[in-house]
Amino acid sequence: MEGSGKQSFFDRLKDATNVAATKAREGIEELQTKTELSRTYGELGRKTADLVESGAVSHPELKALVDKVASLKAELEAADAPAAESAPPPEGPPSAG
């Protein structure tokens, strides 16, 4: 048997695996925190836009950003409009006339 002061290959492998697993867990926790932070910023932005649009909050920098959001929404709606206009009307029940 080898010297008792030396770790076996499998013990070193197990230790390295534990270290890697711990780092992976820490990385996942950090990623989850960053995702939650991003989501919260998004919620804050939507709430701020609602407050600016309603007149409850007023600031020139916020107004400019809310105007840009409105412009981008209008662009998306305009892009979706032709597709909706060219679609055939939904079939309804036959008329009883």
KAFENZI-V766858 format. One record per helix or strand. SS is the DSSP state (hx for helix, st for strand). FROM is the first residue (numbers start at 1). TO is the last residue. If there is no record, write none. Layout:
SS_FROM_TO, SS_FROM_TO
This chain:
hx_9_54, hx_60_86
